[in-house]
Amino acid sequence: MISAEKVREFRGYLRHFERELDIQNSPNCCCGVTLSQCHTLLELDKGDNITLKDLSEKLVLDKSTLSRIIEGLVNLGLVDRETPKSNRRTIKIKLTGQGASVCKKINSDNDTYFREVLNSLPEENMQIFLDSFETIISKMIVKNNIKKLIK
């Protein structure tokens, strides 16, 4: 069992990490879009023509919140919405050319930043770090989803 001191030490590191991420995820870093819009764009960049429902599940956002985010991105000319004639209850979302360009810039800037940060780790520790980080995140997701079910 991990000690209370180690838990507090981890939480302290996590708070510092969160502050650094806040700085990194500023509007300057996200090409002038909000952090929510940035996360939405980057998820859309993974594959075109995703439904609003599928996108809301991937981002763990309710559809009404995501609809407002998408509306802002449509107004900025970064995404398009389409309602297929075959199923009028479905809304498909895709990046515009401008949206794809913004994603490319966001990815490039963040890749450069994190490459510099991660280069401080010895190569032999990189996979251990990534596996451990993924395990922590997975456990947090499971725990948070259980809390949502209980409420």
N, CA, C and O of each residue as an XYZ file, in Angstrom:
604
protein
N       0.862     -1.182      0.000
C       0.000      0.000      0.000
C       0.900      1.233      0.000
O       1.894      1.296      0.724
N       0.538      2.185     -0.807
C       1.327      3.417     -0.915
C       1.049      4.308      0.299
O      -0.083      4.399      0.775
N       2.090      4.952      0.780
C       1.959      5.772      1.988
C       1.256      7.098      1.683
O       1.231      7.559      0.542
N       0.686      7.697      2.734
C       0.025      9.005      2.614
C       1.014     10.062      2.136
O       0.655     10.951      1.364
N       2.253      9.962      2.593
C       3.272     10.944      2.177
C       3.528     10.871      0.677
O       3.667     11.901      0.017
N       3.592      9.643      0.131
C       3.827      9.483     -1.317
C       2.619      9.981     -2.118
O       2.771     10.566     -3.190
N       1.427      9.743     -1.584
C       0.220     10.236     -2.256
C       0.261     11.762     -2.307
O      -0.009     12.353     -3.353
N       0.592     12.396     -1.199
C       0.664     13.869     -1.163
C       1.786     14.385     -2.065
O       1.635     15.417     -2.720
N       2.904     13.669     -2.097
C       4.002     14.059     -2.986
C       3.531     14.016     -4.450
O       3.783     14.940     -5.222
N       2.845     12.928     -4.810
C       2.310     12.805     -6.169
C       1.333     13.931     -6.468
O       1.399     14.542     -7.534
N       0.419     14.214     -5.530
C      -0.557     15.280     -5.728
C       0.133     16.631     -5.911
O      -0.315     17.451     -6.713
N       1.208     16.864     -5.183
C       1.971     18.103     -5.351
C       2.555     18.211     -6.751
O       2.473     19.261     -7.388
N       3.149     17.107     -7.229
C       3.674     17.093     -8.601
C       2.550     17.316     -9.607
O       2.719     18.023    -10.600
N       1.410     16.705     -9.336
C       0.276     16.836    -10.237
C      -0.207     18.290    -10.311
O      -0.542     18.775    -11.392
N      -0.243     18.977     -9.183
C      -0.654     20.397     -9.188
C       0.320     21.230    -10.012
O      -0.099     22.096    -10.780
N       1.617     20.975     -9.859
C       2.609     21.692    -10.676
C       2.405     21.368    -12.153
O       2.463     22.256    -13.004
N       2.168     20.105    -12.449
C       1.933     19.670    -13.826
C       0.705     20.368    -14.408
O       0.735     20.836    -15.547
N      -0.377     20.439    -13.626
C      -1.593     21.119    -14.077
C      -1.331     22.590    -14.377
O      -1.812     23.111    -15.383
N      -0.572     23.264    -13.514
C      -0.261     24.684    -13.755
C       0.540     24.850    -15.041
O       0.289     25.770    -15.820
N       1.499     23.963    -15.262
C       2.305     24.043    -16.482
C       1.446     23.762    -17.715
O       1.626     24.392    -18.757
N       0.522     22.824    -17.594
C      -0.380     22.555    -18.715
C      -1.274     23.749    -18.994
O      -1.552     24.059    -20.152
N      -1.729     24.428    -17.935
C      -2.544     25.632    -18.131
C      -1.779     26.675    -18.925
O      -2.334     27.328    -19.810
N      -0.506     26.827    -18.604
C       0.328     27.783    -19.341
C       0.490     27.313    -20.781
O       0.352     28.099    -21.718
N       0.783     26.031    -20.949
C       0.988     25.463    -22.281
C      -0.279     25.541    -23.122
O      -0.210     25.762    -24.331
N      -1.437     25.361    -22.487
C      -2.710     25.340    -23.212
C      -3.385     26.705    -23.264
O      -4.612     26.790    -23.331
N      -2.609     27.748    -23.236
C      -3.168     29.096    -23.323
C      -3.724     29.332    -24.727
O      -3.420     28.572    -25.646
N      -4.527     30.369    -24.900
C      -5.054     30.664    -26.244
C      -3.946     30.840    -27.287
O      -4.149     30.530    -28.461
N      -2.780     31.334    -26.869
C      -1.673     31.472    -27.822
C      -1.256     30.112    -28.366
O      -0.974     29.966    -29.555
N      -1.219     29.123    -27.481
C      -0.815     27.781    -27.869
C      -1.873     27.120    -28.747
O      -1.543     26.345    -29.645
N      -3.116     27.419    -28.494
C      -4.223     26.776    -29.213
C      -4.702     27.624    -30.388
O      -5.847     27.492    -30.818
N      -3.860     28.471    -30.896
C      -4.163     29.261    -32.100
C      -5.424     30.107    -31.953
O      -6.168     30.292    -32.916
N      -5.663     30.619    -30.747
C      -6.770     31.535    -30.533
C      -8.104     30.884    -30.229
O      -9.099     31.588    -30.057
N      -8.158     29.562    -30.156
C      -9.413     28.901    -29.781
C      -9.337     28.516    -28.312
O      -8.253     28.455    -27.734
N     -10.489     28.259    -27.715
C     -10.511     27.862    -26.311
C      -9.945     26.452    -26.170
O      -9.787     25.736    -27.158
N      -9.646     26.068    -24.950
C      -9.117     24.733    -24.703
C     -10.135     23.661    -25.113
O      -9.757     22.640    -25.685
N     -11.408     23.884    -24.827
C     -12.454     22.924    -25.235
C     -12.533     22.819    -26.753
O     -12.673     21.727    -27.303
N     -12.442     23.955    -27.419
C     -12.454     23.945    -28.882
C     -11.214     23.237    -29.421
O     -11.285     22.495    -30.400
N     -10.076     23.477    -28.768
C      -8.824     22.844    -29.173
C      -8.941     21.323    -29.069
O      -8.588     20.610    -30.009
N      -9.431     20.825    -27.938
C      -9.585     19.377    -27.757
C     -10.552     18.802    -28.789
O     -10.340     17.703    -29.300
N     -11.605     19.544    -29.090
C     -12.575     19.093    -30.086
C     -11.938     19.017    -31.463
O     -12.103     18.028    -32.177
N     -11.210     20.062    -31.833
C     -10.535     20.065    -33.136
C      -9.561     18.896    -33.255
O      -9.524     18.218    -34.282
N      -8.774     18.661    -32.207
C      -7.781     17.589    -32.263
C      -8.440     16.213    -32.344
O      -7.894     15.301    -32.964
N      -9.594     16.062    -31.731
C     -10.325     14.786    -31.848
C     -10.871     14.632    -33.268
O     -10.835     13.540    -33.835
N     -11.374     15.720    -33.836
C     -11.870     15.679    -35.213
C     -10.746     15.396    -36.202
O     -10.965     14.778    -37.244
N      -9.559     15.846    -35.872
C      -8.401     15.649    -36.745
C      -8.036     14.173    -36.883
O      -7.351     13.790    -37.832
N      -8.485     13.346    -35.947
C      -8.178     11.911    -35.993
C      -8.971     11.187    -37.076
O      -8.540     10.150    -37.579
N     -10.123     11.734    -37.431
C     -10.949     11.082    -38.436
C     -12.100     11.971    -38.827
O     -12.691     12.646    -37.984
N     -12.417     11.973    -40.090
C     -13.440     12.882    -40.597
C     -14.839     12.306    -40.467
O     -15.026     11.094    -40.355
N     -15.810     13.197    -40.487
C     -17.228     12.845    -40.503
C     -17.664     11.986    -39.324
O     -18.331     10.969    -39.514
N     -17.303     12.373    -38.141
C     -17.737     11.688    -36.929
C     -19.083     12.268    -36.518
O     -19.357     13.444    -36.756
N     -19.912     11.453    -35.909
C     -21.210     11.968    -35.469
C     -21.030     12.755    -34.178
O     -20.074     12.549    -33.430
N     -21.966     13.656    -33.937
C     -21.961     14.444    -32.700
C     -22.021     13.518    -31.487
O     -21.344     13.757    -30.486
N     -22.824     12.471    -31.575
C     -22.962     11.506    -30.482
C     -21.619     10.816    -30.195
O     -21.202     10.741    -29.039
N     -20.946     10.316    -31.229
C     -19.658      9.640    -31.042
C     -18.598     10.598    -30.510
O     -17.794     10.233    -29.652
N     -18.602     11.813    -31.019
C     -17.642     12.808    -30.563
C     -17.874     13.163    -29.095
O     -16.918     13.324    -28.338
N     -19.139     13.285    -28.690
C     -19.438     13.601    -27.288
C     -18.962     12.477    -26.372
O     -18.504     12.743    -25.261
N     -19.064     11.231    -26.820
C     -18.577     10.097    -26.022
C     -17.052     10.115    -25.911
O     -16.503      9.868    -24.837
N     -16.380     10.403    -27.002
C     -14.913     10.434    -26.985
C     -14.376     11.551    -26.096
O     -13.359     11.381    -25.423
N     -15.058     12.687    -26.095
C     -14.616     13.830    -25.305
C     -15.207     13.837    -23.892
O     -14.865     14.690    -23.072
N     -16.091     12.886    -23.620
C     -16.788     12.766    -22.339
C     -17.497     14.095    -22.010
O     -17.335     14.666    -20.931
N     -18.281     14.551    -22.980
C     -19.083     15.766    -22.841
C     -20.516     15.440    -23.214
O     -20.760     14.602    -24.082
N     -21.473     16.103    -22.557
C     -22.849     15.878    -22.984
C     -23.067     16.583    -24.323
O     -22.354     17.522    -24.675
N     -24.066     16.106    -25.054
C     -24.275     16.604    -26.417
C     -24.594     18.089    -26.461
O     -24.211     18.765    -27.416
N     -25.286     18.619    -25.452
C     -25.622     20.045    -25.473
C     -24.371     20.908    -25.307
O     -24.238     21.941    -25.962
N     -23.454     20.485    -24.431
C     -22.200     21.221    -24.258
C     -21.386     21.169    -25.539
O     -20.863     22.186    -25.995
N     -21.280     19.979    -26.119
C     -20.519     19.830    -27.352
C     -21.159     20.618    -28.495
O     -20.449     21.177    -29.331
N     -22.475     20.668    -28.539
C     -23.160     21.442    -29.584
C     -22.765     22.915    -29.526
O     -22.567     23.550    -30.562
N     -22.650     23.461    -28.308
C     -22.221     24.868    -28.166
C     -20.775     25.042    -28.635
O     -20.445     26.037    -29.280
N     -19.920     24.081    -28.314
C     -18.521     24.148    -28.767
C     -18.469     24.095    -30.286
O     -17.760     24.878    -30.918
N     -19.222     23.172    -30.867
C     -19.253     23.027    -32.324
C     -19.792     24.292    -32.975
O     -19.276     24.724    -34.005
N     -20.827     24.892    -32.386
C     -21.388     26.136    -32.927
C     -20.318     27.218    -33.016
O     -20.223     27.927    -34.018
N     -19.514     27.340    -31.963
C     -18.426     28.315    -31.986
C     -17.408     28.007    -33.067
O     -16.914     28.919    -33.730
N     -17.090     26.736    -33.252
C     -16.120     26.339    -34.284
C     -16.678     26.542    -35.694
O     -15.937     26.893    -36.612
N     -17.974     26.322    -35.862
C     -18.625     26.585    -37.156
C     -18.548     28.081    -37.450
O     -18.226     28.481    -38.569
N     -18.845     28.911    -36.443
C     -18.795     30.368    -36.624
C     -17.395     30.856    -36.965
O     -17.237     31.860    -37.660
N     -16.371     30.146    -36.478
C     -14.986     30.496    -36.802
C     -14.545     29.937    -38.151
O     -13.455     30.247    -38.632
N     -15.391     29.116    -38.757
C     -15.061     28.526    -40.056
C     -14.112     27.336    -39.951
O     -13.445     26.985    -40.925
N     -14.049     26.716    -38.778
C     -13.094     25.620    -38.575
C     -13.706     24.236    -38.734
O     -12.994     23.267    -38.998
N     -15.026     24.137    -38.574
C     -15.705     22.853    -38.786
C     -17.008     23.075    -39.547
O     -17.570     24.170    -39.568
N     -17.464     21.994    -40.169
C     -18.761     21.977    -40.849
C     -19.634     20.924    -40.182
O     -19.149     19.892    -39.718
N     -20.936     21.209    -40.145
C     -21.938     20.242    -39.668
C     -22.758     19.789    -40.864
O     -23.032     20.555    -41.788
N     -23.135     18.534    -40.817
C     -23.971     18.014    -41.891
C     -25.008     17.069    -41.297
O     -24.691     16.242    -40.442
N     -26.245     17.199    -41.755
C     -27.306     16.280    -41.358
C     -27.608     15.410    -42.566
O     -28.182     15.888    -43.544
N     -27.228     14.132    -42.512
C     -27.480     13.248    -43.667
C     -28.981     13.087    -43.923
O     -29.773     13.011    -42.984
N     -29.357     13.037    -45.187
C     -30.765     12.865    -45.550
C     -31.293     11.510    -45.082
O     -32.484     11.362    -44.809
N     -30.398     10.524    -44.991
C     -30.817      9.176    -44.601
C     -31.198      9.075    -43.124
O     -31.975      8.201    -42.739
N     -30.649      9.971    -42.297
C     -30.972      9.952    -40.866
C     -30.912     11.378    -40.343
O     -29.842     11.861    -39.971
N     -32.043     12.045    -40.311
C     -32.108     13.461    -39.938
C     -31.779     13.693    -38.462
O     -31.552     14.834    -38.061
N     -31.747     12.633    -37.642
C     -31.425     12.797    -36.222
C     -29.921     12.761    -35.972
O     -29.461     13.016    -34.859
N     -29.167     12.443    -37.008
C     -27.709     12.352    -36.881
C     -27.073     13.632    -37.388
O     -27.489     14.185    -38.406
N     -26.070     14.093    -36.675
C     -25.295     15.252    -37.130
C     -23.858     14.793    -37.275
O     -23.266     14.271    -36.330
N     -23.298     14.986    -38.460
C     -21.897     14.638    -38.707
C     -21.064     15.914    -38.695
O     -21.478     16.959    -39.197
N     -19.879     15.795    -38.107
C     -18.988     16.941    -37.945
C     -17.685     16.641    -38.680
O     -17.173     15.523    -38.620
N     -17.157     17.642    -39.371
C     -15.854     17.469    -40.017
C     -15.108     18.798    -40.043
O     -15.704     19.874    -40.001
N     -13.796     18.687    -40.113
C     -12.941     19.871    -40.197
C     -13.066     20.519    -41.571
O     -13.251     19.836    -42.578
N     -12.963     21.826    -41.597
C     -12.811     22.533    -42.866
C     -11.314     22.560    -43.182
O     -10.499     22.102    -42.381
N     -10.965     23.087    -44.326
C      -9.551     23.246    -44.660
C      -8.841     24.126    -43.650
O      -7.714     23.840    -43.245
N      -9.510     25.205    -43.242
C      -8.940     26.101    -42.233
C      -8.798     25.377    -40.898
O      -7.805     25.567    -40.197
N      -9.782     24.548    -40.539
C      -9.715     23.778    -39.302
C      -8.550     22.806    -39.310
O      -7.864     22.640    -38.302
N      -8.326     22.158    -40.456
C      -7.195     21.230    -40.591
C      -5.866     21.978    -40.439
O      -4.919     21.456    -39.852
N      -5.804     23.199    -40.972
C      -4.585     24.007    -40.833
C      -4.329     24.386    -39.378
O      -3.190     24.352    -38.914
N      -5.387     24.744    -38.664
C      -5.251     25.084    -37.245
C      -4.766     23.858    -36.470
O      -3.885     23.977    -35.619
N      -5.330     22.683    -36.754
C      -4.892     21.448    -36.085
C      -3.421     21.161    -36.362
O      -2.677     20.764    -35.465
N      -3.016     21.361    -37.585
C      -1.610     21.123    -37.956
C      -0.689     22.026    -37.140
O       0.350     21.577    -36.658
N      -1.061     23.286    -36.985
C      -0.253     24.242    -36.205
C      -0.247     23.860    -34.725
O       0.809     23.864    -34.091
N      -1.416     23.531    -34.169
C      -1.499     23.135    -32.762
C      -0.619     21.908    -32.523
O       0.157     21.874    -31.568
N      -0.742     20.903    -33.390
C       0.063     19.688    -33.233
C       1.548     19.969    -33.353
O       2.346     19.451    -32.573
N       1.917     20.776    -34.312
C       3.330     21.098    -34.511
C       3.917     21.817    -33.296
O       4.988     21.457    -32.808
N       3.209     22.830    -32.817
C       3.686     23.597    -31.661
C       3.790     22.717    -30.413
O       4.779     22.776    -29.683
N       2.760     21.903    -30.178
C       2.764     21.044    -28.987
C       3.782     19.918    -29.104
O       4.425     19.560    -28.117
N       3.933     19.362    -30.289
C       4.956     18.316    -30.479
C       6.346     18.868    -30.169
O       7.148     18.211    -29.506
N       6.622     20.057    -30.645
C       7.930     20.676    -30.388
C       8.140     20.897    -28.893
O       9.196     20.566    -28.354
N       7.139     21.452    -28.233
C       7.227     21.726    -26.798
C       7.466     20.440    -26.009
O       8.400     20.358    -25.213
N       6.616     19.441    -26.235
C       6.723     18.216    -25.439
C       7.927     17.370    -25.815
O       8.447     16.641    -24.970
N       8.379     17.446    -27.040
C       9.609     16.748    -27.418
C      10.772     17.297    -26.585
O      11.588     16.529    -26.075
N      10.846     18.613    -26.450
C      11.902     19.227    -25.636
C      11.793     18.784    -24.185
O      12.809     18.493    -23.553
N      10.580     18.728    -23.645
C      10.372     18.324    -22.261
C      10.720     16.846    -22.076
O      11.447     16.486    -21.151
N      10.201     15.999    -22.953
C      10.405     14.551    -22.805
C      11.835     14.118    -23.104
O      12.266     13.058    -22.649
N      12.570     14.918    -23.858
C      13.971     14.590    -24.122
C      14.818     14.614    -22.853
O      15.951     14.132    -22.854
N      14.276     15.169    -21.772
C      15.006     15.181    -20.503
C      15.005     13.796    -19.841
O      15.808     13.537    -18.945
N      14.112     12.915    -20.278
C      14.082     11.555    -19.738
C      15.057     10.658    -20.495
O      15.170     10.754    -21.717
N      15.757      9.794    -19.778
C      16.602      8.823    -20.490
C      15.732      7.930    -21.384
O      14.638      7.525    -20.990
N      16.218      7.634    -22.560
C      15.462      6.844    -23.538
C      14.949      5.533    -22.950
O      13.827      5.119    -23.241
N      15.763      4.881    -22.127
C      15.363      3.585    -21.557
C      14.200      3.717    -20.561
O      13.550      2.718    -20.253
N      13.930      4.910    -20.060
C      12.820      5.125    -19.122
C      11.537      5.588    -19.809
O      10.476      5.611    -19.185
N      11.624      5.956    -21.082
C      10.485      6.552    -21.776
C       9.277      5.613    -21.804
O       8.172      6.038    -21.467
N       9.456      4.361    -22.193
C       8.307      3.461    -22.291
C       7.718      3.167    -20.917
O       6.501      3.046    -20.780
N       8.562      3.052    -19.905
C       8.073      2.843    -18.536
C       7.227      4.041    -18.107
O       6.152      3.878    -17.528
N       7.722      5.245    -18.396
C       6.981      6.464    -18.060
C       5.627      6.489    -18.770
O       4.600      6.737    -18.137
N       5.620      6.233    -20.082
C       4.373      6.280    -20.850
C       3.387      5.216    -20.371
O       2.194      5.490    -20.242
N       3.878      4.008    -20.108
C       2.997      2.940    -19.606
C       2.417      3.311    -18.246
O       1.231      3.098    -17.998
N       3.247      3.862    -17.368
C       2.784      4.250    -16.031
C       1.769      5.378    -16.120
O       0.750      5.351    -15.429
N       2.033      6.360    -16.955
C       1.127      7.490    -17.123
C      -0.222      7.014    -17.662
O      -1.274      7.455    -17.199
N      -0.182      6.114    -18.639
C      -1.410      5.563    -19.215
C      -2.192      4.788    -18.162
O      -3.419      4.881    -18.118
N      -1.509      4.028    -17.318
C      -2.173      3.269    -16.260
C      -2.877      4.196    -15.284
O      -4.021      3.947    -14.904
N      -2.206      5.256    -14.879
C      -2.803      6.225    -13.945
C      -4.045      6.865    -14.560
O      -5.086      6.961    -13.910
N      -3.933      7.299    -15.802
C      -5.068      7.937    -16.472
C      -6.227      6.958    -16.605
O      -7.374      7.322    -16.348
N      -5.944      5.724    -17.003
C      -6.998      4.711    -17.146
C      -7.723      4.471    -15.833
O      -8.950      4.371    -15.809
N      -6.975      4.380    -14.742
C      -7.590      4.173    -13.427
C      -8.453      5.375    -13.039
O      -9.533      5.209    -12.472
N      -7.977      6.579    -13.343
C      -8.753      7.778    -13.039
C     -10.058      7.796    -13.835
O     -11.105      8.157    -13.298
N     -10.001      7.411    -15.106
C     -11.201      7.384    -15.949
C     -12.205      6.387    -15.389
O     -13.391      6.697    -15.271
N     -11.738      5.195    -15.046
C     -12.633      4.176    -14.496
C     -13.266      4.677    -13.206
O     -14.477      4.560    -13.017
N     -12.450      5.235    -12.320
C     -12.957      5.722    -11.034
C     -13.977      6.840    -11.238
O     -15.015      6.861    -10.576
N     -13.689      7.767    -12.149
C     -14.611      8.873    -12.414
C     -15.901      8.391    -13.063
O     -16.969      8.928    -12.769
N     -15.829      7.395    -13.934
C     -17.043      6.860    -14.556
C     -17.911      6.144    -13.527
O     -19.138      6.205    -13.608
N     -17.300      5.474    -12.571
C     -18.054      4.815    -11.501
C     -18.772      5.875    -10.663
O     -19.933      5.688    -10.301
N     -18.094      6.985    -10.349
C     -18.721      8.066     -9.595
C     -19.941      8.611    -10.327
O     -20.964      8.898     -9.705
N     -19.836      8.757    -11.660
C     -20.960      9.271    -12.451
C     -22.144      8.318    -12.382
O     -23.293      8.753    -12.298
N     -21.865      7.024    -12.417
C     -22.947      6.035    -12.357
C     -23.668      6.060    -11.017
O     -24.878      5.844    -10.953
N     -22.934      6.321     -9.960
C     -23.498      6.317     -8.615
C     -24.414      7.509     -8.415
O     -25.427      7.393     -7.726
N     -24.087      8.650     -8.999
C     -24.870      9.880     -8.791
C     -26.224      9.806     -9.343
O     -26.986     10.766     -9.239
